[in-house]
């Protein structure tokens, strides 16, 4: 994970990015609407770098650090969901 300063996001941009990174299988038009609703250009850079590996490699350090944090957050949520589902399956089979 890249260390360093992250992009400062508005509450709106943070909310939009949260929805975008959690739902990477959105139809293109929905994804475009979310991208167009971002307020700050830096937030758009974060979104594009999250979605496009080439843009990630070309992004400034603060954008990459922000993308890395979003990726870690998404992965942590996925792991927690899988653990919760496994516990539920286990408790049902008893």
Secondary structure per residue as TSV (DSSP state, phi and psi in degrees):
chain	resnum	aa	ss	phi	psi
A	1	X	-	360.0	134.3
A	2	X	-	-69.7	133.1
A	3	X	-	-91.0	159.7
A	4	X	S	128.3	-175.1
A	5	X	-	-70.5	142.0
A	6	X	-	-102.1	166.5
A	7	X	-	-71.6	134.6
A	8	X	-	-81.4	119.6
A	9	X	-	-106.3	147.3
A	10	X	-	-73.0	159.8
A	11	X	H	-55.7	-40.0
A	12	X	H	-63.0	-49.4
A	13	X	H	-62.4	-39.3
A	14	X	H	-60.7	-43.1
A	15	X	H	-65.0	-44.6
A	16	X	H	-64.0	-45.4
A	17	X	H	-63.2	-38.0
A	18	X	H	-59.3	-46.1
A	19	X	H	-63.8	-39.7
A	20	X	H	-67.0	-44.8
A	21	X	H	-73.9	-24.2
A	22	X	H	-81.3	-21.1
A	23	X	-	-125.7	64.4
A	24	X	T	-71.8	-7.3
A	25	X	T	-99.3	24.2
A	26	X	-	-68.1	148.0
A	27	X	-	-58.4	152.6
A	28	X	H	-55.1	-41.0
A	29	X	H	-67.2	-35.6
A	30	X	H	-67.5	-43.0
A	31	X	H	-61.8	-42.4
A	32	X	H	-62.4	-41.0
A	33	X	H	-61.4	-42.9
A	34	X	H	-63.9	-45.6
A	35	X	H	-60.1	-42.6
A	36	X	H	-68.7	-21.3
A	37	X	H	-85.4	-8.2
A	38	X	-	-66.4	139.8
A	39	X	S	-84.5	-42.9
A	40	X	S	-102.6	141.6
A	41	X	H	-58.0	-33.5
A	42	X	H	-64.4	-35.7
A	43	X	H	-65.9	-39.0
A	44	X	H	-64.7	-39.8
A	45	X	H	-61.7	-40.1
A	46	X	H	-62.6	-47.4
A	47	X	H	-60.9	-46.7
A	48	X	H	-65.6	-37.7
A	49	X	H	-69.7	-32.1
A	50	X	H	-66.2	-40.1
A	51	X	H	-85.2	-23.4
A	52	X	-	-128.4	109.0
A	53	X	H	-55.2	-34.5
A	54	X	H	-67.1	-41.3
A	55	X	H	-67.4	-31.8
A	56	X	H	-61.8	-46.9
A	57	X	H	-66.2	-26.0
A	58	X	H	-91.9	-7.3
A	59	X	S	-75.6	153.4
A	60	X	-	-62.8	160.2
A	61	X	H	-55.8	-41.1
A	62	X	H	-66.5	-34.2
A	63	X	H	-68.6	-45.3
A	64	X	H	-63.0	-39.7
A	65	X	H	-62.2	-39.1
A	66	X	H	-68.1	-43.6
A	67	X	H	-61.2	-42.9
A	68	X	H	-60.3	-40.0
A	69	X	H	-67.1	-41.4
A	70	X	H	-62.6	-42.6
A	71	X	H	-63.2	-43.0
A	72	X	H	-62.9	-40.5
A	73	X	H	-64.1	-45.3
A	74	X	H	-62.6	-44.0
A	75	X	H	-65.0	-41.9
A	76	X	H	-61.6	-43.4
A	77	X	H	-61.9	-39.3
A	78	X	H	-63.5	-46.3
A	79	X	H	-61.0	-43.9
A	80	X	H	-63.1	-40.2
A	81	X	H	-63.1	-43.7
A	82	X	H	-63.9	-40.7
A	83	X	H	-62.5	-44.6
A	84	X	H	-61.7	-44.4
A	85	X	H	-63.8	-39.1
A	86	X	H	-65.4	-41.5
A	87	X	H	-62.9	-40.3
A	88	X	H	-64.9	-42.6
A	89	X	H	-63.2	-41.6
A	90	X	H	-63.7	-42.3
A	91	X	H	-71.4	-27.1
A	92	X	H	-75.0	-29.0
A	93	X	T	-84.8	-1.5
A	94	X	-	-82.4	360.0
